[in-house]
Amino acid sequence: MAGIYIHIPFCKQACHYCNFHFSLTLKRKNELIDALLLEIAQRKVYLRDEEINTIYIGGGTPSLLDYEDLCKIRDQIYSTFKKINLKEFTLEANPDDLSKGKIADIKKIGINRLSIGIQSFHDEDLKYMNRAHTASEAMSSILRCQDAGIENLSIDLIYGTPTMNYAAWLENINTALNTNVPHISAYALTVEPKTKLQSLIKKKLIESPIDEQVSEQFFTLIDKLEENKFEQYEISNFCMNEMYAIHNTSYWQGTHYLGIGPSAHSYDGENRSWNISNNNQYINSIKENKSYIEIEHLNFSNRVNEYIMTSLRTKWGMDLQKITTIFSQEVADEIRNTLIQEIPSNYYTLENNIVKLTIEGKLMADGIASNLFILI
């Protein structure tokens, strides 16, 4: 099982919080698409003839692409990789792009899952984040997709904005639940370096997130979604009826994947690689057959620590027996001892060699994982 990720680095408007690679101009869009097609062909052996089960087109804002662009990408993947048994074909989309015509095109292409960047159902929050759509467009886009028969929908929400008090966040959650979408991804607003959000906060033009508010809204999110039969299968991801995001779950479970496009990452089990984060350099390098990929070989401790970091984020937890089998008994014992001695007992459970984070622990997941990292 393997996946393919396609990064589309174009946006019509820059969200204040975003630190992903994107461009606000479509000037070289056609050249970029041609470069993507060439890269797919050039890297046909990367996944070593593994069966492709997922395709994920993300960004950026891939819903800016037209029908022909998306068809070219799909067709190139199918002509390059012979073992394809798609379980999931996802497109990230912004609400303002999801017209009836766009949705019809999406269905014709064979895309069977949409991840819609709602972020909030309140205009005040959307303005703070500098989103391109309105609250009304957010709701209407979901309804249009459902009316068209697209049932596998995921929506993104962001909590912790200073414009969103407890009542507003609860209303956001309830509105999301009332849409009957089967998957919700919710993320705390984070002030990333070199973003517009960081700059505006430093200049005191807008308020910064409040830590106590973030914690309260995180716990409210979990309680409310679980009351409504949603399962928290990863710290930021919730679904009904086991409708997990198959592609994203593969990242957390160590499945191999190929990333195509500027800034896209790849993983083959032994190495991580990433493409250059510059559209012009990416296009020119592929045209001129020059290097555009950086590679990091994962040593023993890298691989152990990646497993710790990713497994603790999921409902399946960190398996100490698996660590023994794949790595060694000594490594498993070291992790177990550190866990018991240094991590507060209310942050985790340990049963049958499986370590799972509690609700309190999930809020501290990154710190817990880093405390358990081995140094060899």
C-alpha positions as CSV (number, residue, x, y, z in Angstrom):
1,M,0.0,0.0,0.0
2,A,1.3,3.4,-0.9
3,G,0.1,6.9,-1.6
4,I,0.7,9.9,-3.9
5,Y,0.5,13.5,-2.8
6,I,0.4,16.3,-5.3
7,H,1.2,19.8,-4.1
8,I,-0.6,22.7,-6.0
9,P,1.2,25.9,-4.9
10,F,-1.4,28.5,-5.8
11,C,-3.8,30.6,-3.8
12,K,-6.1,33.5,-4.6
13,Q,-5.5,35.0,-1.2
14,A,-3.0,34.5,1.6
15,C,-4.4,33.3,4.9
16,H,-2.7,35.1,7.7
17,Y,-1.7,31.9,9.6
18,C,-0.5,29.8,6.7
19,N,3.2,28.7,6.5
20,F,2.8,26.3,3.6
21,H,4.4,27.0,0.2
22,F,2.1,28.9,-2.1
23,S,2.1,31.7,-4.7
24,L,-0.6,34.3,-5.3
25,T,0.0,34.4,-9.1
26,L,-1.1,31.9,-11.6
27,K,1.3,33.3,-14.2
28,R,3.2,30.1,-14.6
29,K,0.4,27.7,-13.9
30,N,0.5,25.8,-17.2
31,E,4.3,25.4,-16.9
32,L,3.9,24.2,-13.3
33,I,1.3,21.6,-14.4
34,D,3.7,20.4,-17.1
35,A,6.5,20.1,-14.6
36,L,4.3,18.0,-12.3
37,L,3.5,15.6,-15.1
38,L,7.2,15.3,-15.9
39,E,8.1,14.7,-12.2
40,I,5.5,11.9,-12.0
41,A,7.1,10.2,-15.0
42,Q,10.6,10.7,-13.7
43,R,9.9,9.2,-10.3
44,K,7.9,6.1,-11.4
45,V,10.3,3.8,-9.6
46,Y,10.3,5.6,-6.3
47,L,7.6,3.4,-4.8
48,R,9.2,0.2,-6.0
49,D,6.1,-1.1,-7.7
50,E,4.0,-0.9,-4.6
51,E,0.2,-0.7,-5.1
52,I,-1.1,2.8,-5.1
53,N,-4.2,3.1,-2.9
54,T,-4.6,6.8,-2.3
55,I,-4.1,10.1,-4.2
56,Y,-4.3,13.4,-2.4
57,I,-4.2,16.7,-4.2
58,G,-3.4,19.4,-1.7
59,G,-1.9,22.8,-1.4
60,G,-2.2,25.7,-1.7
61,T,-5.6,25.7,-3.1
62,P,-5.9,22.9,-5.7
63,S,-9.6,23.7,-6.3
64,L,-8.3,26.6,-8.3
65,L,-7.3,24.1,-11.0
66,D,-9.7,23.6,-13.9
67,Y,-11.1,20.3,-15.2
68,E,-8.4,19.8,-17.8
69,D,-5.5,20.4,-15.3
70,L,-6.9,17.8,-12.9
71,C,-7.5,15.3,-15.7
72,K,-3.9,15.6,-16.8
73,I,-2.6,14.9,-13.4
74,R,-5.0,11.9,-12.9
75,D,-4.1,10.5,-16.4
76,Q,-0.4,10.9,-15.8
77,I,-0.6,8.9,-12.6
78,Y,-2.5,6.1,-14.2
79,S,-0.2,5.9,-17.2
80,T,2.9,5.9,-15.0
81,F,2.0,3.5,-12.2
82,K,0.6,0.1,-13.2
83,K,-0.5,-1.1,-9.8
84,I,-3.4,1.3,-8.9
85,N,-6.2,0.2,-6.6
86,L,-7.6,3.5,-5.4
87,K,-9.5,3.4,-2.1
88,E,-9.4,7.2,-1.8
89,F,-8.9,10.1,-4.2
90,T,-9.0,13.4,-2.2
91,L,-9.0,17.0,-3.4
92,E,-8.6,19.9,-1.0
93,A,-11.0,22.7,-1.8
94,N,-12.0,26.2,-0.7
95,P,-15.8,26.9,-0.3
96,D,-15.7,29.8,-2.7
97,D,-14.5,27.5,-5.5
98,L,-17.2,24.8,-5.1
99,S,-19.7,25.9,-7.7
100,K,-22.2,23.4,-9.1
101,G,-20.0,23.2,-12.3
102,K,-16.8,22.6,-10.3
103,I,-18.4,19.9,-8.2
104,A,-19.7,18.2,-11.4
105,D,-16.2,18.2,-12.8
106,I,-14.8,16.8,-9.6
107,K,-17.2,13.9,-9.8
108,K,-16.4,13.2,-13.5
109,I,-12.6,13.1,-12.7
110,G,-13.2,10.3,-10.2
111,I,-12.3,12.3,-7.1
112,N,-14.4,10.6,-4.3
113,R,-13.4,12.7,-1.2
114,L,-13.3,16.4,-0.6
115,S,-11.5,18.2,2.2
116,I,-13.1,21.6,2.5
117,G,-11.3,24.5,4.2
118,I,-14.2,25.9,6.2
119,Q,-12.2,27.1,9.2
120,S,-15.2,28.8,10.8
121,F,-18.9,29.5,10.2
122,H,-18.5,33.1,11.6
123,D,-17.5,36.0,9.4
124,E,-15.5,37.7,12.2
125,D,-13.2,34.7,12.5
126,L,-12.8,34.4,8.7
127,K,-11.8,38.0,8.5
128,Y,-9.3,37.6,11.3
129,M,-7.7,34.7,9.4
130,N,-8.0,36.5,6.0
131,R,-10.0,33.7,4.4
132,A,-11.4,34.3,0.9
133,H,-14.9,33.0,1.6
134,T,-17.8,34.0,3.9
135,A,-19.7,32.1,6.5
136,S,-22.6,31.8,4.1
137,E,-20.4,30.4,1.3
138,A,-19.0,27.9,3.8
139,M,-22.4,26.4,4.5
140,S,-23.7,26.6,0.9
141,S,-20.6,24.8,-0.4
142,I,-21.2,21.8,1.9
143,L,-24.9,21.6,0.8
144,R,-24.0,21.8,-2.9
145,C,-21.6,18.9,-2.5
146,Q,-24.2,16.8,-0.6
147,D,-26.9,17.6,-3.2
148,A,-24.5,16.4,-5.9
149,G,-24.1,13.1,-4.0
150,I,-20.6,13.5,-2.6
151,E,-20.9,11.9,0.8
152,N,-17.3,11.5,1.8
153,L,-16.7,15.1,3.0
154,S,-14.2,16.4,5.5
155,I,-14.3,20.0,6.8
156,D,-11.5,21.9,8.5
157,L,-12.1,24.1,11.6
158,I,-9.7,26.3,13.4
159,Y,-10.1,27.2,17.1
160,G,-8.3,29.6,19.4
161,T,-8.7,32.8,17.5
162,P,-9.2,35.8,19.8
163,T,-12.4,36.6,17.9
164,M,-13.9,33.3,19.0
165,N,-15.2,33.0,22.6
166,Y,-16.6,29.8,24.1
167,A,-20.1,30.3,22.9
168,A,-19.0,31.0,19.3
169,W,-16.8,27.9,19.3
170,L,-19.6,25.8,20.6
171,E,-21.9,27.2,17.9
172,N,-19.2,26.4,15.3
173,I,-19.1,22.8,16.5
174,N,-22.9,22.5,16.5
175,T,-23.1,23.9,13.0
176,A,-20.6,21.4,11.8
177,L,-22.5,18.6,13.4
178,N,-25.8,19.8,11.8
179,T,-24.2,19.5,8.3
180,N,-23.9,15.7,8.9
181,V,-20.4,15.6,7.4
182,P,-18.7,12.3,8.5
183,H,-15.2,13.8,9.1
184,I,-14.0,16.9,10.9
185,S,-10.4,18.1,11.2
186,A,-9.9,20.8,13.9
187,Y,-6.7,22.6,14.5
188,A,-5.6,25.1,17.2
189,L,-4.5,28.4,15.7
190,T,-0.7,28.5,15.8
191,V,1.4,31.5,15.2
192,E,4.1,30.2,12.8
193,P,7.3,32.0,12.1
194,K,7.5,34.3,9.1
195,T,3.7,34.4,8.7
196,K,1.5,37.4,8.3
197,L,-0.2,36.5,11.5
198,Q,3.1,36.7,13.4
199,S,3.9,40.1,11.8
200,L,0.5,41.5,12.7
201,I,0.7,40.4,16.3
202,K,4.2,41.8,16.7
203,K,2.9,45.1,15.3
204,K,-0.1,44.9,17.8
205,L,-2.5,45.2,14.9
206,I,-4.4,42.1,16.0
207,E,-4.6,40.0,19.1
208,S,-2.7,36.8,19.6
209,P,-4.3,33.4,20.6
210,I,-4.9,32.9,24.3
211,D,-3.5,29.6,25.6
212,E,-6.2,29.1,28.2
213,Q,-8.9,29.6,25.5
214,V,-7.2,27.1,23.2
215,S,-7.1,24.4,25.9
216,E,-10.8,25.0,26.9
217,Q,-11.9,24.8,23.2
218,F,-9.9,21.7,22.6
219,F,-11.5,19.9,25.5
220,T,-15.0,21.2,24.4
221,L,-14.3,19.9,20.9
222,I,-13.5,16.4,22.1
223,D,-16.5,16.2,24.5
224,K,-19.0,17.5,22.0
225,L,-17.9,15.4,19.1
226,E,-17.7,12.2,21.2
227,E,-21.2,12.9,22.4
228,N,-22.3,12.8,18.8
229,K,-20.6,9.5,18.0
230,F,-17.5,10.9,16.4
231,E,-14.3,9.0,17.1
232,Q,-11.0,10.9,17.7
233,Y,-8.7,8.7,15.8
234,E,-5.9,11.3,15.7
235,I,-5.3,14.3,17.8
236,S,-6.8,16.7,15.2
237,N,-9.1,14.3,13.3
238,F,-12.5,13.0,14.1
239,C,-14.9,10.8,12.1
240,M,-18.1,8.7,12.2
241,N,-18.4,5.1,11.2
242,E,-14.6,4.6,10.8
243,M,-14.5,7.0,7.9
244,Y,-10.8,7.7,8.5
245,A,-8.8,9.8,6.1
246,I,-7.0,6.8,4.5
247,H,-4.2,8.9,2.9
248,N,-3.4,10.9,6.1
249,T,-3.7,7.9,8.3
250,S,-0.9,6.3,6.1
251,Y,1.4,9.1,7.2
252,W,0.9,8.3,10.9
253,Q,1.3,4.5,10.3
254,G,4.5,4.7,8.3
255,T,3.2,3.8,4.9
256,H,5.3,4.9,1.9
257,Y,4.3,7.8,-0.2
258,L,5.5,9.9,-3.1
259,G,5.2,13.7,-3.0
260,I,5.0,15.6,-6.3
261,G,5.4,19.4,-6.7
262,P,7.3,22.2,-5.1
263,S,7.8,21.6,-1.3
264,A,6.2,18.2,-1.5
265,H,7.7,15.5,0.8
266,S,8.3,11.8,0.1
267,Y,9.0,8.7,2.3
268,D,10.3,5.3,1.2
269,G,10.8,3.7,4.6
270,E,14.5,4.5,4.8
271,N,14.7,8.1,3.6
272,R,12.7,11.3,3.7
273,S,13.0,13.7,0.8
274,W,11.5,17.0,-0.1
275,N,11.3,19.1,-3.2
276,I,12.6,22.7,-3.5
277,S,10.1,25.3,-2.2
278,N,10.3,27.7,-5.1
279,N,8.0,27.5,-8.1
280,N,10.4,29.0,-10.7
281,Q,13.3,26.9,-9.5
282,Y,11.2,23.8,-9.5
283,I,9.9,24.3,-13.0
284,N,13.3,25.2,-14.4
285,S,15.1,22.4,-12.7
286,I,12.7,19.8,-14.1
287,K,12.9,21.3,-17.6
288,E,16.7,21.3,-17.4
289,N,16.9,17.9,-15.7
290,K,18.7,19.4,-12.7
291,S,18.4,18.3,-9.1
292,Y,15.4,19.7,-7.2
293,I,15.2,17.2,-4.3
294,E,16.9,17.1,-0.9
295,I,17.3,13.7,0.9
296,E,17.7,12.8,4.5
297,H,18.7,9.3,5.4
298,L,16.9,8.1,8.5
299,N,19.3,6.5,11.0
300,F,18.2,4.2,13.8
301,S,17.2,6.8,16.3
302,N,15.4,8.9,13.6
303,R,13.2,5.9,12.8
304,V,12.5,5.1,16.4
305,N,11.6,8.7,17.2
306,E,9.4,9.1,14.2
307,Y,7.4,6.0,15.3
308,I,7.1,7.5,18.8
309,M,5.9,10.9,17.5
310,T,3.4,9.6,15.0
311,S,1.9,6.7,16.9
312,L,1.2,8.7,20.0
313,R,-1.0,11.0,18.0
314,T,-3.4,8.2,17.0
315,K,-6.1,6.2,18.7
316,W,-4.0,3.0,18.1
317,G,-1.2,4.3,20.3
318,M,2.5,3.4,20.7
319,D,3.1,-0.4,20.7
320,L,6.1,-1.3,22.9
321,Q,6.0,-4.9,21.5
322,K,6.2,-3.5,18.0
323,I,9.2,-1.4,19.1
324,T,10.8,-4.6,20.5
325,T,10.2,-6.5,17.3
326,I,11.3,-3.8,14.8
327,F,14.1,-2.2,16.9
328,S,15.1,-4.0,20.1
329,Q,14.1,-4.9,23.6
330,E,16.6,-2.4,25.0
331,V,14.9,0.5,23.1
332,A,11.5,-0.6,24.3
333,D,12.7,-0.8,27.9
334,E,14.3,2.6,27.7
335,I,11.1,4.2,26.4
336,R,9.0,2.4,29.0
337,N,11.3,3.5,31.9
338,T,11.3,7.1,30.7
339,L,7.5,7.1,30.4
340,I,7.0,5.8,33.9
341,Q,9.6,8.0,35.5
342,E,9.1,11.3,33.6
343,I,5.6,11.5,32.2
344,P,2.7,12.3,34.6
345,S,0.5,9.3,35.0
346,N,-2.7,11.3,34.1
347,Y,-1.2,11.9,30.6
348,Y,-1.3,8.3,29.4
349,T,-2.5,4.8,29.8
350,L,-0.3,1.7,29.5
351,E,-2.2,-1.6,28.9
352,N,-1.0,-4.7,27.1
353,N,2.2,-2.9,26.0
354,I,0.1,-0.2,24.2
355,V,0.7,3.5,25.3
356,K,-2.2,5.8,24.6
357,L,-2.5,9.5,25.5
358,T,-5.4,10.7,27.7
359,I,-7.4,13.8,26.8
360,E,-4.9,15.8,29.0
361,G,-2.0,14.1,27.4
362,K,-3.2,14.9,23.8
363,L,-2.8,18.5,24.6
364,M,0.8,17.9,25.4
365,A,1.5,15.3,22.7
366,D,4.6,16.9,21.1
367,G,6.3,17.5,24.5
368,I,5.6,13.9,25.7
369,A,7.0,12.5,22.5
370,S,10.1,14.6,22.6
371,N,10.7,13.4,26.2
372,L,10.6,9.8,25.0
373,F,12.9,10.2,22.1
374,I,16.1,8.1,22.2
375,L,19.6,9.4,21.4
376,I,21.8,6.8,19.8
